[in-house]
Structures are given as C-alpha cells and as structure tokens.
Amino acid sequence: MDRKAVVVGATGLVGDYVVQELLVQKEYSQVMVLDRRPLEITHPKLEQVLIDWETAAESSVRL
C-alpha cells in the first residue's frame, strides 16, 4: 500500500528526524512538508510547501 505523509514543522529537531525516517520507508510514496523555511535536502519523494503562517491565517486559502 502506498502511503502519503504530511509533516508540519520539519525544520525542527523532531520534524527533521521524522522526515528522514519517512523518506527511507518503502511504504511511503510521498512526503509533503509544510514549513516556513526550505529543507536543505532533496529527495524524489519529498515535496516542500513553504508557508508564511502569519499571512496564511489572514488569507482565504484553506490548508
């Protein structure tokens, strides 16, 4: 079964570890990261979405 994961706060200590573990797991086909800063890694399964949390709360965009 292909699983997809979403991680919020991946630049922190725990979030970084979680992302690294998800990327090596064969069960996960995609790992989406929602964060305010880009990660320093690249991976075919990794999709990064940069969000300004201050303006996201004010906008009409729903996450």
Wavefront OBJ file of the C-alpha trace (Angstrom):
o trace
v 0.000 0.000 0.000
v 1.371 3.423 -0.973
v 1.057 5.909 1.823
v 1.485 9.672 1.803
v 2.642 11.685 4.797
v 2.315 15.357 5.678
v 4.766 16.861 8.168
v 4.360 20.324 9.667
v 7.454 21.808 11.298
v 10.044 19.667 9.551
v 12.926 22.061 10.228
v 12.819 21.348 13.964
v 14.729 18.573 15.700
v 11.881 16.056 15.838
v 10.364 17.042 12.481
v 13.705 16.617 10.727
v 14.067 13.118 12.167
v 10.503 12.184 11.171
v 11.050 13.361 7.571
v 14.336 11.437 7.286
v 12.641 8.259 8.527
v 9.623 8.638 6.225
v 11.845 9.126 3.166
v 13.584 5.771 3.656
v 10.387 3.817 4.342
v 9.205 1.919 1.267
v 5.569 2.159 2.388
v 5.560 5.916 1.784
v 5.431 7.144 -1.804
v 5.254 10.853 -0.980
v 6.293 13.047 1.940
v 4.865 16.571 1.907
v 6.440 19.137 4.201
v 4.636 22.336 5.232
v 7.101 24.788 6.701
v 8.237 28.390 6.640
v 11.837 27.597 5.637
v 13.049 25.200 2.943
v 14.781 21.995 3.955
v 18.402 21.546 2.972
v 17.715 18.137 1.451
v 16.221 16.906 -1.800
v 14.603 13.562 -2.461
v 12.326 12.207 -5.209
v 9.561 11.538 -2.648
v 9.853 14.946 -0.975
v 7.508 17.828 -1.781
v 8.077 21.088 0.073
v 5.383 23.718 0.519
v 6.592 26.981 2.022
v 4.003 28.859 4.053
v 4.066 32.223 5.770
v 1.948 31.251 8.752
v 1.207 34.878 9.641
v -0.447 35.661 6.299
v -1.932 32.188 5.859
v -4.231 32.794 8.821
v -5.422 36.051 7.238
v -5.910 34.752 3.712
v -8.825 32.846 2.264
v -6.577 29.881 1.425
v -7.525 26.813 3.404
v -4.805 24.282 4.155
l 1 2 3 4 5 6 7 8 9 10 11 12 13 14 15 16 17 18 19 20 21 22 23 24 25 26 27 28 29 30 31 32 33 34 35 36 37 38 39 40 41 42 43 44 45 46 47 48 49 50 51 52 53 54 55 56 57 58 59 60 61 62 63
